[in-house]
Amino acid sequence: MASKTNPVTFFKQVRSEGLKITWPSRRETAISTAMVLVMVVFAALFFFAADQLMGWLLRLILNVSV
């Protein structure tokens, strides 16, 4: 079991680790955000098409008209 750390020491360690963080630039953040949005749109279109196709196939198999 790990020994308990003094709260003051803990927060000093947290601050020390926090100073090591390298944040992305505004440009990197914008590019990453755009890439995520594009991938979300592609995934949404794919799942919409797959859902429509499966619904059509089920209606065809079951011969149900909607």
N, C-alpha and C positions, 0 to 999 in steps of 0.2 A: 504494500500500500504506500502511496506517495505521501511524503510529509506535507503538512499544511504550510502555505506560503503567507507571509505577512501581507495584508491588503496593500500597504504602501509599496512594498516590493513588487507585488503583482501589477499594480498600475504603472509602475516605472517600466516593468518589462513589456506591458502592453503598449506604452508610448514608444518604447524603443523599437518594437516590431512595427508599429504603425508608421514610423519614419522611414522604414525600408520599402514601403509600398511605392511602386511606380505607376501612376495613373495614366490611362491612355489620353492621347491628345484629343482635342475637339474633332479633328478630321477623322481619326481612327474610330471614335465613338459614332460619328455620323455614318461612316462606311459600314460599320458593324450593324448599326440599326437598320440601314437600308437593306443589307443582305438578309437580316432576319425577317423583315417585312416581305421581301420578295419570296423567301422560302415559305412563309406562312400562306401567302396567296397561292403559290403552287400546290401546297399541301391541301388547302381548302378546295381548289379546283379538282384535284385528283380525287379526293374523297367524295365530292359532290358527283363527279362523273361515275365513280364506282358505285355509289348508292343508286343513282339513276339506272345504271346498267343492271344491277342486281334486282331492282324493283321491276324493271321491264321483263327480265328473264323469269322472275317468279310469276308475274301476271300472264306471261306466255305459257308457262308450264301449267299453271292452275286454271288457265282459260277464264280469267276473271277480267271483266271489263270495268274500268273505273270512269 
